[in-house]
Amino acid sequence: MSPKFKWVSAVFVLGAVFLFFFSATFKHSAASFVFRKIKTARSLVLSSSYDFLASKNSLLKENTALRLKLADLETQKSLFEFRQEKADLPENFIEAVVIFRPPAINYDQLILGKGAEDGVKQGQLVLAGKNIIIGTVSEVFDDSSRVVSFSSYGIEQNVFLAKPGVSVTAVGMGNNEFAITLPRDFQAESGSAVFSLTNQPYIVGYVSEIETPPSAPVKTLKVKQPFNIYSLYSVNILK
C-alpha cells in the first residue's frame, strides 16, 4: 500500500470518527444559533408592534381630548351668547337650554329644559337666536319639552322665497334640509333666503342647491337651515 493511499485512508477514518462524535453537537449549536436569531427577530417585531399600538392609542387619546375641549369651548361660547342676549330679549320669549340633541334622541328633534311649569305650551314656535325658526313644541312635560324641527321628513310649511319673490311649500327632508319644487322656467338663485309666513317673518334657511333634471318639467331647490343642530345649546320659545 502506497504512503499516499495510507494518508488518505487515515484522513477519511478521522473524519468519520469526528462526524460520529461531534455531529450532534454541531447540530445542537446550529439549532441554538437559529433559535436565538428567531427569538431576537420576534422580540424586535413585538417591540415594534407594541410601540405602534402605544403611539396609536396616544394619538386617539389626544384626539378625544381635543374633541372634548372643542365641545367645551363651543358650550362656553353658546352659554356666553345666551346670557348676553337675555337682557335684550323681549318679554314674549322663554329662554331654554337644550338638554338633549341628536344623536342622543331622534334626528331633527330637541329636548329643552323648560316645560309646563315655565309656561311652555304645545305648538309654540322655537327659534335659534332671535331670527331663525327651528320648529314647534310637540310635547310638553312638567319641567321639559320636546321640539320637532320643520326639517323633519315629510313636514310641510308655507314659506316665502325671496328670489323670485313667491310663496311656496317647503317639505322637510331631514338633516336640517328642505325641498322646494318649482316650475322649470321659474327663476331661482342659490343662496336666496327663505322666510316663514308668520306674523313676524323668521329665517327658515337658504337655498344651497338647485337641481334641474334635463327632461323634468320642474326644478328642486334644496334649502339648508343656517345652524348646526349638533352644537345648539340654547333656544328661544315664542309665547
Beta strands, then each sheet from edge to edge (+ up, - down):
strand 1: 93-100
strand 2: 109-112
strand 3: 125-128
strand 4: 132-140
strand 5: 145-149
strand 6: 156-161
strand 7: 166-174
strand 8: 177-183
strand 9: 193-196
strand 10: 203-211
strand 11: 218-224
strand 12: 234-238
sheet 1: 1+ 2- 5+ 4- 3+ 12- 1+
sheet 2: 6+ 7- 8+ 11- 10+ 9- 6+
end
